[in-house]
Amino acid sequence: MKQDPEFFGEAELDLVYIAKKLREALPLEEAFTAQGIDYAIELDTYTGGLIFRTERTGVFFYVLPEKTEAAKEIIRGLRLKPYEIV
């Protein structure tokens, strides 16, 4: 279920997905809510493009560390690629 950042208190959250388009974000929000995953979202910028690198805006999804693997399975179930630290 979508929560305000204050809900998580001082807990460190893990970034699990960056939705580049609204059509990616909405089904993911629905799936997290249906599966009882508490999450926070934040609009932020990321760098995209292969030849011409540009700064773009996306929806960043965060969950508690103990929910990271469950959240990534949900993401994969939607045929999306979870965020991985490179």
Rosetta blueprint (number, residue, H / E / L):
1 M L
2 K E
3 Q L
4 D L
5 P H
6 E H
7 F H
8 F H
9 G L
10 E L
11 A L
12 E L
13 L L
14 D E
15 L E
16 V E
17 Y E
18 I E
19 A E
20 K L
21 K L
22 L H
23 R H
24 E H
25 A H
26 L H
27 P H
28 L H
29 E H
30 E H
31 A H
32 F H
33 T H
34 A H
35 Q L
36 G L
37 I L
38 D L
39 Y E
40 A E
41 I E
42 E E
43 L E
44 D E
45 T E
46 Y E
47 T E
48 G E
49 G L
50 L L
51 I L
52 F L
53 R L
54 T E
55 E E
56 R E
57 T E
58 G E
59 V E
60 F E
61 F E
62 Y E
63 V E
64 L L
65 P H
66 E H
67 K H
68 T H
69 E H
70 A H
71 A H
72 K H
73 E H
74 I H
75 I H
76 R H
77 G H
78 L L
79 R L
80 L L
81 K L
82 P L
83 Y L
84 E L
85 I L
86 V L
